[in-house]
Structures are given as C-alpha cells and as structure tokens.
Amino acid sequence: TALSLDDSWAPDSLARVNVINFEITKKGLERYFMAFVLARDKPDLERRRAEVHKLTLQLREEITKQEDQLLEMLSTAQGYIVDDPLLVGSLVTAAEALTTHSARLPDLEQKDRDIVKEQRQYRPLAKAATGLFEA
C-alpha cells in the first residue's frame, strides 16, 4: 500500500501490509537495485572499491602532509639552505616520498575506473528492475 505513516491503522493491519515510500526517485531506485544485485552476485566489487577509495584518501592525506612538511622546513630554514646537510637530506627524503605517493595515485584511479566499468555491466538489470515499479 502507499499510505503515509501518519494514517492511523490498527497494529494488526499494519503487520499485514508493506508501507512503501513512493517519494524515491527513479535514479535512487536504480542505485538501490544495482547495490542489491552486486551484493548478491559480486560482493567483492564494492569491498575492492572501498579499499581503493580508502587507499586514495590515505595517499592524498600523506601527500598533503609531505607538502606541508616541506613548506615548514623551508620556511623555518635559516641562512643558506644548501649549507645545512640535515635540511637538504630531509628535503630530499620528503621529496622522494612525495614523488612515490604521487606516482601511485593514477594506478589507484585506474583501478577505481575498472571496478566501475565492471559494475556497469549490471546496470541493464537494475534498470529493468526499476521499470517494474514505474507502472
């Protein structure tokens, strides 16, 4: 049934019917069915995508941290920078770490695109399921 929850029904009647909220959008319903189908057929896809997103966020945070550290070292340096071997060594180490982390980002972004591409194979099924509710 498509009733508002404000309507007063007896508890035994409510136990026998499903209350459906028709305020959802077609796109939202499609996403729901897509998630449902993927959870049953390819549960590892969403897990892998979540891992890729987590790694991407961690790398971006690390890159920001490294950039801030580089700027901090440069702003607090006194005298000629090249005369301080400790500072030069720290800058080189931080720059190498920054380069390494930055090089990994495109790989992670490609993995995410591959996962999304694999998920899109299930879109026709999700659209068909959504069509059942359009009548």
C-alpha angles and dihedrals in degrees: 000000000000104000131140115250087237091072113100115238129164113261093243090054093049089052089059100049136058116232109217124196106218092186091092119108127241090245092051091050090049090052090049093053091044091054091045094051093044092048089057101036105029109015092161093063096070091042091052092047091050090051091050091050091048092050091046092052091047091051092048090050090049091049091051090048091050092048091050090048091051092050091047092052091048095046094050095044115116126207121351112351094214091057092064108075092186091054093045091050092049092048092050092049092048092047092050091050090048091051092048093050093045091052091056095055097076090051092053092046090052091050089052091051090049092052092048090049090053091048091051089066086075095051096095089056091049091049091050091051090049089052090061089068097047097076 
